[in-house]
């Protein structure tokens, strides 16, 4: 009779433990998926498609050579290889990547355009005043709506637009010394060299 009494108790414990074990297994798989991958390799459904047809207003008060730096205009993508960088002044990795953006902007064959994400104009201008302005145009996206259209996961993210206005490469995370050559290779491919 003791075997019969123990069997239901064992089954109850097993029924209670199974969901917990399943949850632990799923959490482990989820964590492994997050930690084992390179975030710059996240897929983008936009690769091969035209860049979003969105105009964004200029960052008010941002000037270059005493002229207002323009906002984002999709017509800027036609006929030029363009690097579009989504950034914010509050983004620590954006500070880390900024010297690399300056290096890329020094290449006159490619234009570098910024999308300022969920930021205040004052903070964005201060950031560019402190670290330099690699952008020929800066569009502001205070609510993050444009970032959704671009498929942005978080800042910083960088898109390479070909001469035909199509997205040909996406880099998630900061462009740093370790991955600079990868981005440079993609730019050279886009330039045809």
N, C-alpha and C positions, 0 to 999 in steps of 0.2 A: 504494500500500500504506500510505502514511502516513495517508490519510484513514480507512481501516478501523481502524487502530490507535488513532486519536484518538477515534473514535466511541464505543467502549466506555468509555473513560476519561471522556468528557464525560457519558455516561449515568450512570456511577457517581456522579460529582459531583452531578449533578442529583437522583438518588435520595437522596443524603445531604442535600442542601440543601432538598428539598421539605418534609420534616417540620419542619425548623427554621423555614422560612418560614411554614408553617401555624401553628406555635406562636406565632410573633411576631404574626401576624395576629389570632389568638384573644386573646392577651394584650392587644393594642391595643384590641380591641373591649371586653374586660372592663374595662380601665382607663377607657376612655371612658364606659362605662355607670356606673361608680362615681363618676367625677368630674363628670359633667355633670348629675347629678340632684340634687334637693333631698331629703335624707334624710327630711324631714318628710312627703314625699309617698309614702313606701313604702306599698303597699297592705296592708290588714289584712282577713283573712278573717272577723274578728269583727264588723265594722261591720254593724249591723242585728240582731245576735244578742244574746241575754242575756249579761250579764257573767258570767264564770266563777263557779260556785256553790262558792266556796272560802272557808272561814273561816281566818283566820290569827291566831296569838296576838299579844297586845299586846307592845309594846316595853317590856320590864320596867324599872320604875323611872321611866318617863316620866309626869310628872304635870302637870296643869293645874288651878289653883285647889285644890291639895292633894288632887286626885282622880286616880287612875290613868287615863291616856288609854287608851281601849279599843282592841282589835285590830280586824281587818277582819271584818265580818259582812255577808254578802250581803243580809241584810234591810235594811241601811242604805240600799240603793239604791232601794228602793221608795218612790215618792211624792216623791222629792227629786232635783233635778239635782245630780249629783256629779262632781267632778273627781278622778280617781285618778292619783296621781303615783308612779312607780316611781323610787326614788332610793337613793343610798348616800353615806356620809360620805367615801369615798375617791374619789368621782366629782367631778372638777374642774368640768365643765359644770353639775353639780347646784348647786354654789356660785354659779355665774353666774346661774342661773335663780331662785334662792331669793327675791330681792326681788319678782320677778313673781308667785310663788306667794303671797307675803304680800299683795300687792295683790288678787289674785283671792280670797283667803280673807276679805278685808275686806267682800266682798259677801255679805251674810247670805242672799241668795236661793240661793246655791250652797254646798254643803259640799265641803271639800277633805280627801281621805283619802290617806294615804301607804302605800306598800308599801316597806319597807326591804329592799333586795336585797343578799344575800351580804355582810353587814356584822356587826360585833360590836356588841352592845347598848351597851357603854360608848362606843364611837366614835360611834354613832348619837345617843345622848343628848348627848354633847359637841357634836356638829354642831348639833343643834337648840337647845342652850343658847347657842351662839355666834351663830347666824344667825337664830334665832326659830323658833317652831313654828306653821306655818300649818294644821296637820292637826287635825281633830276626832277622828280615829282613825288609828292606825299599826299595821299588821300587819307581822310580821317574816317574811322568806323567806330564812333562812340558807343553804339549799342551792340556791335558784333554781328549785325545782320549780313554785311558783306562777307565776313569771314565764313559764315555758314555757306554762302554761295560758292566760295572758293574751296570748301571742304576742309577747313582748318581744324585740326585737333587741339591745338594750343600754340602759344608763341614761344620761340620764334619758329616760323616755317617759311620756306623759300620755294618759289616756283620759277622754272625756266620756261619762257615763252619763245617759240620759234618765230621766224620772220613771217610766217603765215598766220600768226595770232593763236596758234594752238599750244597747249601746255605739253611740254615734252619731258619734263622732269620735275619731281617734287622732293624736297629735302625737309624732313621733320627734325626739329631740334636745331641747336646752334651750329653754324659753320665755324669750325675751330681748326687749328693747325692740322690735327689728325685726319680730318676729312676734306680739307681744302682742295687737295689734288683731285679728289673724286668730283667735286663740283666743277673745278676748272676743266676736267676732261669732258664733262657734259656740255659745258659752254663751248669748248673747242669743236665738239661734234656738231653743235647747233650752228656754229659759224662756218662749218664745212671744212675744217682743217684738222 
